[in-house]
Amino acid sequence: MKMTEEAPVKSIDCTGLYCPQPIFEVKKAINTVEIGEVLEMFADDPGAEEDMKRFAKRMGHELLLVEHQEYGVIRFLFRRLK
């Protein structure tokens, strides 16, 4: 996975949500952006990093960035590929 910074066209906040809710929210949100565009998501579920890696691989999207921030928050950038 390459770590790159691209401007997201949409951002969703999944902090306070636990598996499987962040997966449902990303799946719903990524379908609202165009193919090739970037979705940003924030989560604090300890399992979110592994869940999002599996989600991106399974759904055929590119996980561009996993960035650990303060207070246990993780920032994700996904590129919609299909």
MODELLER restraints for C-alpha pairs under 7 A, 6 or more apart:
rsr = mdl.restraints
at = mdl.atoms
rsr.add(forms.Gaussian(group=physical.xy_distance, feature=features.Distance(at['CA:1:A'], at['CA:63:A']), mean=6.94, stdev=0.5))
rsr.add(forms.Gaussian(group=physical.xy_distance, feature=features.Distance(at['CA:1:A'], at['CA:64:A']), mean=6.75, stdev=0.5))
rsr.add(forms.Gaussian(group=physical.xy_distance, feature=features.Distance(at['CA:2:A'], at['CA:64:A']), mean=6.10, stdev=0.5))
rsr.add(forms.Gaussian(group=physical.xy_distance, feature=features.Distance(at['CA:3:A'], at['CA:64:A']), mean=5.71, stdev=0.5))
rsr.add(forms.Gaussian(group=physical.xy_distance, feature=features.Distance(at['CA:3:A'], at['CA:65:A']), mean=5.05, stdev=0.5))
rsr.add(forms.Gaussian(group=physical.xy_distance, feature=features.Distance(at['CA:4:A'], at['CA:64:A']), mean=5.92, stdev=0.5))
rsr.add(forms.Gaussian(group=physical.xy_distance, feature=features.Distance(at['CA:4:A'], at['CA:65:A']), mean=6.08, stdev=0.5))
rsr.add(forms.Gaussian(group=physical.xy_distance, feature=features.Distance(at['CA:7:A'], at['CA:38:A']), mean=6.85, stdev=0.5))
rsr.add(forms.Gaussian(group=physical.xy_distance, feature=features.Distance(at['CA:8:A'], at['CA:38:A']), mean=4.55, stdev=0.5))
rsr.add(forms.Gaussian(group=physical.xy_distance, feature=features.Distance(at['CA:8:A'], at['CA:39:A']), mean=5.17, stdev=0.5))
rsr.add(forms.Gaussian(group=physical.xy_distance, feature=features.Distance(at['CA:8:A'], at['CA:40:A']), mean=5.71, stdev=0.5))
rsr.add(forms.Gaussian(group=physical.xy_distance, feature=features.Distance(at['CA:9:A'], at['CA:37:A']), mean=6.61, stdev=0.5))
rsr.add(forms.Gaussian(group=physical.xy_distance, feature=features.Distance(at['CA:9:A'], at['CA:38:A']), mean=5.83, stdev=0.5))
rsr.add(forms.Gaussian(group=physical.xy_distance, feature=features.Distance(at['CA:9:A'], at['CA:39:A']), mean=6.15, stdev=0.5))
rsr.add(forms.Gaussian(group=physical.xy_distance, feature=features.Distance(at['CA:10:A'], at['CA:39:A']), mean=5.17, stdev=0.5))
rsr.add(forms.Gaussian(group=physical.xy_distance, feature=features.Distance(at['CA:10:A'], at['CA:40:A']), mean=6.16, stdev=0.5))
rsr.add(forms.Gaussian(group=physical.xy_distance, feature=features.Distance(at['CA:11:A'], at['CA:39:A']), mean=5.91, stdev=0.5))
rsr.add(forms.Gaussian(group=physical.xy_distance, feature=features.Distance(at['CA:11:A'], at['CA:40:A']), mean=4.49, stdev=0.5))
rsr.add(forms.Gaussian(group=physical.xy_distance, feature=features.Distance(at['CA:11:A'], at['CA:41:A']), mean=5.66, stdev=0.5))
rsr.add(forms.Gaussian(group=physical.xy_distance, feature=features.Distance(at['CA:12:A'], at['CA:40:A']), mean=6.31, stdev=0.5))
rsr.add(forms.Gaussian(group=physical.xy_distance, feature=features.Distance(at['CA:12:A'], at['CA:41:A']), mean=4.89, stdev=0.5))
rsr.add(forms.Gaussian(group=physical.xy_distance, feature=features.Distance(at['CA:12:A'], at['CA:42:A']), mean=6.54, stdev=0.5))
rsr.add(forms.Gaussian(group=physical.xy_distance, feature=features.Distance(at['CA:13:A'], at['CA:41:A']), mean=5.80, stdev=0.5))
rsr.add(forms.Gaussian(group=physical.xy_distance, feature=features.Distance(at['CA:13:A'], at['CA:42:A']), mean=4.94, stdev=0.5))
rsr.add(forms.Gaussian(group=physical.xy_distance, feature=features.Distance(at['CA:13:A'], at['CA:43:A']), mean=6.62, stdev=0.5))
rsr.add(forms.Gaussian(group=physical.xy_distance, feature=features.Distance(at['CA:14:A'], at['CA:22:A']), mean=5.75, stdev=0.5))
rsr.add(forms.Gaussian(group=physical.xy_distance, feature=features.Distance(at['CA:14:A'], at['CA:41:A']), mean=6.84, stdev=0.5))
rsr.add(forms.Gaussian(group=physical.xy_distance, feature=features.Distance(at['CA:14:A'], at['CA:42:A']), mean=5.52, stdev=0.5))
rsr.add(forms.Gaussian(group=physical.xy_distance, feature=features.Distance(at['CA:14:A'], at['CA:43:A']), mean=4.76, stdev=0.5))
rsr.add(forms.Gaussian(group=physical.xy_distance, feature=features.Distance(at['CA:15:A'], at['CA:42:A']), mean=6.15, stdev=0.5))
rsr.add(forms.Gaussian(group=physical.xy_distance, feature=features.Distance(at['CA:15:A'], at['CA:43:A']), mean=4.31, stdev=0.5))
rsr.add(forms.Gaussian(group=physical.xy_distance, feature=features.Distance(at['CA:15:A'], at['CA:44:A']), mean=5.04, stdev=0.5))
rsr.add(forms.Gaussian(group=physical.xy_distance, feature=features.Distance(at['CA:16:A'], at['CA:44:A']), mean=6.48, stdev=0.5))
rsr.add(forms.Gaussian(group=physical.xy_distance, feature=features.Distance(at['CA:17:A'], at['CA:45:A']), mean=6.72, stdev=0.5))
rsr.add(forms.Gaussian(group=physical.xy_distance, feature=features.Distance(at['CA:18:A'], at['CA:45:A']), mean=5.44, stdev=0.5))
rsr.add(forms.Gaussian(group=physical.xy_distance, feature=features.Distance(at['CA:30:A'], at['CA:39:A']), mean=6.42, stdev=0.5))
rsr.add(forms.Gaussian(group=physical.xy_distance, feature=features.Distance(at['CA:30:A'], at['CA:80:A']), mean=6.52, stdev=0.5))
rsr.add(forms.Gaussian(group=physical.xy_distance, feature=features.Distance(at['CA:35:A'], at['CA:80:A']), mean=5.00, stdev=0.5))
rsr.add(forms.Gaussian(group=physical.xy_distance, feature=features.Distance(at['CA:35:A'], at['CA:81:A']), mean=5.38, stdev=0.5))
rsr.add(forms.Gaussian(group=physical.xy_distance, feature=features.Distance(at['CA:35:A'], at['CA:82:A']), mean=5.79, stdev=0.5))
rsr.add(forms.Gaussian(group=physical.xy_distance, feature=features.Distance(at['CA:36:A'], at['CA:79:A']), mean=5.82, stdev=0.5))
rsr.add(forms.Gaussian(group=physical.xy_distance, feature=features.Distance(at['CA:36:A'], at['CA:80:A']), mean=5.28, stdev=0.5))
rsr.add(forms.Gaussian(group=physical.xy_distance, feature=features.Distance(at['CA:36:A'], at['CA:81:A']), mean=5.74, stdev=0.5))
rsr.add(forms.Gaussian(group=physical.xy_distance, feature=features.Distance(at['CA:37:A'], at['CA:79:A']), mean=5.61, stdev=0.5))
rsr.add(forms.Gaussian(group=physical.xy_distance, feature=features.Distance(at['CA:37:A'], at['CA:80:A']), mean=5.88, stdev=0.5))
rsr.add(forms.Gaussian(group=physical.xy_distance, feature=features.Distance(at['CA:38:A'], at['CA:77:A']), mean=6.43, stdev=0.5))
rsr.add(forms.Gaussian(group=physical.xy_distance, feature=features.Distance(at['CA:38:A'], at['CA:78:A']), mean=5.45, stdev=0.5))
rsr.add(forms.Gaussian(group=physical.xy_distance, feature=features.Distance(at['CA:38:A'], at['CA:79:A']), mean=4.46, stdev=0.5))
rsr.add(forms.Gaussian(group=physical.xy_distance, feature=features.Distance(at['CA:38:A'], at['CA:80:A']), mean=6.47, stdev=0.5))
rsr.add(forms.Gaussian(group=physical.xy_distance, feature=features.Distance(at['CA:39:A'], at['CA:77:A']), mean=5.65, stdev=0.5))
rsr.add(forms.Gaussian(group=physical.xy_distance, feature=features.Distance(at['CA:39:A'], at['CA:78:A']), mean=5.16, stdev=0.5))
rsr.add(forms.Gaussian(group=physical.xy_distance, feature=features.Distance(at['CA:39:A'], at['CA:79:A']), mean=6.40, stdev=0.5))
rsr.add(forms.Gaussian(group=physical.xy_distance, feature=features.Distance(at['CA:40:A'], at['CA:76:A']), mean=5.63, stdev=0.5))
rsr.add(forms.Gaussian(group=physical.xy_distance, feature=features.Distance(at['CA:40:A'], at['CA:77:A']), mean=4.61, stdev=0.5))
rsr.add(forms.Gaussian(group=physical.xy_distance, feature=features.Distance(at['CA:40:A'], at['CA:78:A']), mean=6.50, stdev=0.5))
rsr.add(forms.Gaussian(group=physical.xy_distance, feature=features.Distance(at['CA:41:A'], at['CA:75:A']), mean=5.83, stdev=0.5))
rsr.add(forms.Gaussian(group=physical.xy_distance, feature=features.Distance(at['CA:41:A'], at['CA:76:A']), mean=5.12, stdev=0.5))
rsr.add(forms.Gaussian(group=physical.xy_distance, feature=features.Distance(at['CA:41:A'], at['CA:77:A']), mean=6.51, stdev=0.5))
rsr.add(forms.Gaussian(group=physical.xy_distance, feature=features.Distance(at['CA:42:A'], at['CA:73:A']), mean=6.58, stdev=0.5))
rsr.add(forms.Gaussian(group=physical.xy_distance, feature=features.Distance(at['CA:42:A'], at['CA:74:A']), mean=5.65, stdev=0.5))
rsr.add(forms.Gaussian(group=physical.xy_distance, feature=features.Distance(at['CA:42:A'], at['CA:75:A']), mean=4.64, stdev=0.5))
rsr.add(forms.Gaussian(group=physical.xy_distance, feature=features.Distance(at['CA:42:A'], at['CA:76:A']), mean=6.30, stdev=0.5))
rsr.add(forms.Gaussian(group=physical.xy_distance, feature=features.Distance(at['CA:43:A'], at['CA:73:A']), mean=5.60, stdev=0.5))
rsr.add(forms.Gaussian(group=physical.xy_distance, feature=features.Distance(at['CA:43:A'], at['CA:74:A']), mean=5.38, stdev=0.5))
rsr.add(forms.Gaussian(group=physical.xy_distance, feature=features.Distance(at['CA:43:A'], at['CA:75:A']), mean=6.72, stdev=0.5))
rsr.add(forms.Gaussian(group=physical.xy_distance, feature=features.Distance(at['CA:44:A'], at['CA:72:A']), mean=5.59, stdev=0.5))
rsr.add(forms.Gaussian(group=physical.xy_distance, feature=features.Distance(at['CA:44:A'], at['CA:73:A']), mean=4.51, stdev=0.5))
rsr.add(forms.Gaussian(group=physical.xy_distance, feature=features.Distance(at['CA:44:A'], at['CA:74:A']), mean=6.02, stdev=0.5))
rsr.add(forms.Gaussian(group=physical.xy_distance, feature=features.Distance(at['CA:53:A'], at['CA:63:A']), mean=6.89, stdev=0.5))
rsr.add(forms.Gaussian(group=physical.xy_distance, feature=features.Distance(at['CA:56:A'], at['CA:62:A']), mean=5.98, stdev=0.5))
rsr.add(forms.Gaussian(group=physical.xy_distance, feature=features.Distance(at['CA:56:A'], at['CA:63:A']), mean=6.07, stdev=0.5))
rsr.add(forms.Gaussian(group=physical.xy_distance, feature=features.Distance(at['CA:60:A'], at['CA:81:A']), mean=6.51, stdev=0.5))
rsr.add(forms.Gaussian(group=physical.xy_distance, feature=features.Distance(at['CA:60:A'], at['CA:82:A']), mean=6.98, stdev=0.5))
rsr.add(forms.Gaussian(group=physical.xy_distance, feature=features.Distance(at['CA:61:A'], at['CA:78:A']), mean=6.74, stdev=0.5))
rsr.add(forms.Gaussian(group=physical.xy_distance, feature=features.Distance(at['CA:61:A'], at['CA:79:A']), mean=5.92, stdev=0.5))
rsr.add(forms.Gaussian(group=physical.xy_distance, feature=features.Distance(at['CA:61:A'], at['CA:80:A']), mean=5.15, stdev=0.5))
rsr.add(forms.Gaussian(group=physical.xy_distance, feature=features.Distance(at['CA:61:A'], at['CA:81:A']), mean=5.01, stdev=0.5))
rsr.add(forms.Gaussian(group=physical.xy_distance, feature=features.Distance(at['CA:62:A'], at['CA:78:A']), mean=5.54, stdev=0.5))
rsr.add(forms.Gaussian(group=physical.xy_distance, feature=features.Distance(at['CA:62:A'], at['CA:79:A']), mean=5.01, stdev=0.5))
rsr.add(forms.Gaussian(group=physical.xy_distance, feature=features.Distance(at['CA:62:A'], at['CA:80:A']), mean=6.66, stdev=0.5))
rsr.add(forms.Gaussian(group=physical.xy_distance, feature=features.Distance(at['CA:62:A'], at['CA:81:A']), mean=6.80, stdev=0.5))
rsr.add(forms.Gaussian(group=physical.xy_distance, feature=features.Distance(at['CA:63:A'], at['CA:77:A']), mean=6.00, stdev=0.5))
rsr.add(forms.Gaussian(group=physical.xy_distance, feature=features.Distance(at['CA:63:A'], at['CA:78:A']), mean=4.54, stdev=0.5))
rsr.add(forms.Gaussian(group=physical.xy_distance, feature=features.Distance(at['CA:63:A'], at['CA:79:A']), mean=6.44, stdev=0.5))
rsr.add(forms.Gaussian(group=physical.xy_distance, feature=features.Distance(at['CA:64:A'], at['CA:77:A']), mean=5.25, stdev=0.5))
rsr.add(forms.Gaussian(group=physical.xy_distance, feature=features.Distance(at['CA:64:A'], at['CA:78:A']), mean=5.57, stdev=0.5))
rsr.add(forms.Gaussian(group=physical.xy_distance, feature=features.Distance(at['CA:64:A'], at['CA:79:A']), mean=6.78, stdev=0.5))
rsr.add(forms.Gaussian(group=physical.xy_distance, feature=features.Distance(at['CA:65:A'], at['CA:76:A']), mean=5.32, stdev=0.5))
rsr.add(forms.Gaussian(group=physical.xy_distance, feature=features.Distance(at['CA:65:A'], at['CA:77:A']), mean=4.95, stdev=0.5))
rsr.add(forms.Gaussian(group=physical.xy_distance, feature=features.Distance(at['CA:66:A'], at['CA:74:A']), mean=6.73, stdev=0.5))
rsr.add(forms.Gaussian(group=physical.xy_distance, feature=features.Distance(at['CA:66:A'], at['CA:75:A']), mean=5.77, stdev=0.5))
rsr.add(forms.Gaussian(group=physical.xy_distance, feature=features.Distance(at['CA:66:A'], at['CA:76:A']), mean=4.82, stdev=0.5))
rsr.add(forms.Gaussian(group=physical.xy_distance, feature=features.Distance(at['CA:66:A'], at['CA:77:A']), mean=6.93, stdev=0.5))
rsr.add(forms.Gaussian(group=physical.xy_distance, feature=features.Distance(at['CA:67:A'], at['CA:74:A']), mean=5.55, stdev=0.5))
rsr.add(forms.Gaussian(group=physical.xy_distance, feature=features.Distance(at['CA:67:A'], at['CA:75:A']), mean=4.98, stdev=0.5))
rsr.add(forms.Gaussian(group=physical.xy_distance, feature=features.Distance(at['CA:67:A'], at['CA:76:A']), mean=6.50, stdev=0.5))
rsr.add(forms.Gaussian(group=physical.xy_distance, feature=features.Distance(at['CA:68:A'], at['CA:74:A']), mean=4.55, stdev=0.5))
rsr.add(forms.Gaussian(group=physical.xy_distance, feature=features.Distance(at['CA:68:A'], at['CA:75:A']), mean=6.40, stdev=0.5))
